[in-house]
Amino acid sequence: MMKIKYLFPIIVLLVFTACQQQDNEQAIKKTIDDLHNEAMVINEKAIKTTFKLDSLLIQKREQKDADTIELQKSIHQLNIADEKMMDWMHNFQLDFKGSKTEALKYFKDQLDSVKQVQMQLEKAIEQAKPFMKP
């Protein structure tokens, strides 16, 4: 009886910790999904911006405007940001298999990754603004 008295709090603690990890994992997955959805909207804006800048680049080349280096750099940054988004989406595993600890770490790492992708997209769009005509 004495052993059960000491084991019970340990068992309760283990069950509570397991439930808490599951809740954390679900919360992180939800946050990842929310950020992914936001990043998709930003990515769509980046793609539209790229199309506009590509058209502008063609116009400048037709006009023999030699000042296209910064415009080309901006297009390149938009394309890199788009590639990063596509890579993240392709590699993300919603059904990641592993221990609870491994899964929690994986989803936290993915959360950081999608945040980085979103920031890169936003930065590329911001850098393209000087080329956009009102």
Secondary structure, 3 states (H helix, E strand, C coil): CHHHHHHHHHHHHHHHHHHHHHHHHHHHHHHHHHHHHHHHHHHHHHHHHHHHHHHHHHHHHHCCCCCCHHHHHHHHHHHHHHHHHHHHHHHCCCCCCCCHHHHHHHHHHHHHHHHHHHHHHHHHHHHHHHHCCC
